Amino acid sequence: MNAAARSMKLLDLISRDAVRVPLAARTKQEAIDELVDLLAAKNKIPDPAGLKRVVWEREMQRSTGIGEGLAIPHGKCPGLTRMLAAVGKPTQPLEFDAIDHKPVRMVILLASPADRIAEHIQALGRISRMMADPAFRSAAYASEGAEALFELLKSADA
């Protein structure tokens, strides 16, 4: 693992304005679309429709519901110059065809440039490790509002 991968910070990927609590979505496709739209509204994504398509195609191959209430839908976005993420917490847990058959309580969308495969894998691992901590996960799921969730994610980078 190179130094850049080791030092990856969540706040390099997630900005305060890319966290939505609550998500209005009631399905996994709506959640993906809402998070892509959140990034697109801030002019961070050159091709929102293309990103929605690639993330959904990836989701149809195998669910990104990784268990313990978390989903990390992801895809490569042509024209994107750096990795980005958006985080959402639905009002009600969403059915996501997760590997543990439990509904999803938080969705972290990861968008990567097409040529950043190693960084993409590193970011997925960073998010997974952070959310594997039961205390952190509980705090994330209990957070009231986007600001509280962002501050919690920020503290994970400290």
C-alpha positions in Angstrom: 0.0 0.0 0.0 1.4 3.4 -0.9 1.6 6.4 1.4 -1.3 8.2 -0.4 -3.6 5.2 0.1 -2.6 4.8 3.8 -3.3 8.5 4.5 -6.7 8.6 2.7 -9.1 10.7 4.8 -12.9 10.5 4.5 -13.0 14.3 4.4 -11.1 14.2 1.2 -14.1 12.5 -0.3 -17.1 13.8 1.7 -17.9 17.4 2.1 -20.4 18.9 4.5 -22.9 19.6 1.7 -22.8 16.0 0.5 -24.5 14.6 3.6 -28.3 14.3 3.7 -30.3 13.3 6.8 -32.9 12.3 6.2 -32.9 10.9 2.7 -36.4 11.1 1.1 -35.7 7.8 -0.8 -37.9 4.8 -0.2 -36.1 2.3 -2.5 -32.4 1.6 -3.2 -32.6 3.1 -6.7 -34.2 6.3 -5.3 -31.4 6.4 -2.7 -28.7 6.1 -5.4 -30.4 8.7 -7.5 -30.9 11.1 -4.6 -27.2 10.9 -3.6 -26.0 11.4 -7.2 -28.3 14.4 -7.4 -26.9 15.8 -4.2 -23.4 15.7 -5.7 -24.7 17.0 -9.1 -26.5 20.0 -7.4 -23.1 21.2 -6.2 -21.6 20.8 -9.8 -19.3 18.0 -8.6 -20.2 15.4 -11.2 -19.8 16.0 -15.0 -22.3 13.3 -16.0 -25.0 12.6 -13.3 -27.1 10.4 -15.6 -24.0 8.4 -16.5 -23.0 7.9 -12.9 -26.6 6.8 -12.0 -26.4 4.3 -14.8 -23.1 2.8 -13.9 -23.9 2.6 -10.2 -27.2 1.0 -10.9 -25.6 -1.5 -13.3 -23.1 -2.4 -10.6 -25.9 -2.8 -8.1 -27.7 -5.2 -10.4 -24.6 -7.4 -10.6 -24.5 -7.8 -6.8 -25.9 -5.7 -4.0 -23.7 -3.2 -2.3 -25.6 -3.8 0.9 -22.6 -5.1 2.9 -24.4 -5.8 6.1 -24.9 -4.3 9.5 -27.2 -1.7 8.0 -24.7 -0.2 5.5 -24.7 0.0 1.7 -21.9 1.4 -0.3 -23.1 1.8 -3.9 -20.3 2.8 -6.1 -19.1 3.3 -9.7 -16.6 4.9 -12.0 -17.6 8.2 -13.5 -16.1 9.3 -16.8 -14.8 12.9 -16.6 -14.5 12.9 -12.8 -11.1 14.2 -11.7 -11.2 13.0 -8.1 -13.1 10.6 -5.9 -16.2 11.9 -4.2 -18.7 10.4 -1.8 -22.2 11.4 -0.6 -23.8 10.0 2.6 -27.5 9.6 3.3 -29.5 8.2 6.2 -33.1 7.3 5.2 -36.0 8.1 7.4 -36.9 4.4 7.5 -34.4 1.6 6.8 -34.4 0.6 3.1 -34.6 -2.9 1.6 -31.2 -3.2 -0.2 -30.8 -7.0 -0.7 -28.0 -6.8 1.8 -25.8 -9.9 2.3 -27.2 -10.2 5.9 -30.8 -9.8 4.7 -31.2 -6.7 7.0 -32.5 -3.3 5.8 -30.0 -0.5 5.3 -29.8 2.4 7.7 -27.1 4.4 5.9 -26.0 4.7 2.3 -22.5 5.9 1.3 -22.3 6.5 -2.5 -18.7 6.5 -3.8 -17.9 7.9 -7.3 -14.4 7.4 -8.7 -12.6 8.5 -11.8 -12.3 5.6 -14.2 -8.5 5.4 -13.9 -8.3 5.3 -10.0 -8.9 1.6 -9.3 -6.5 1.3 -6.4 -7.9 4.4 -4.7 -11.4 3.2 -5.3 -10.7 -0.1 -3.5 -8.8 1.8 -0.7 -11.8 4.1 -0.1 -14.2 1.1 0.0 -11.9 -0.5 2.6 -11.7 2.7 4.6 -15.4 3.1 4.8 -15.9 -0.6 5.7 -13.3 -0.5 8.5 -14.8 2.7 10.0 -18.3 1.2 9.9 -17.1 -2.1 11.3 -16.7 -0.5 14.7 -20.0 -1.2 16.5 -19.9 2.0 18.7 -19.2 4.2 15.7 -21.9 2.5 13.6 -24.4 3.0 16.4 -23.5 6.6 16.7 -23.8 7.1 13.0 -27.2 5.5 12.8 -28.4 7.5 15.8 -27.1 10.9 14.5 -29.8 13.5 14.3 -29.3 15.5 11.1 -26.7 16.0 8.5 -24.5 18.3 10.6 -24.3 15.7 13.4 -23.5 12.9 11.0 -20.8 15.0 9.2 -19.2 15.9 12.5 -19.1 12.2 13.5 -17.5 11.3 10.2 -15.0 14.2 10.7 -14.1 12.8 14.1 -13.4 9.4 12.5 -10.6 11.0 10.6 -9.0 12.6 13.6 
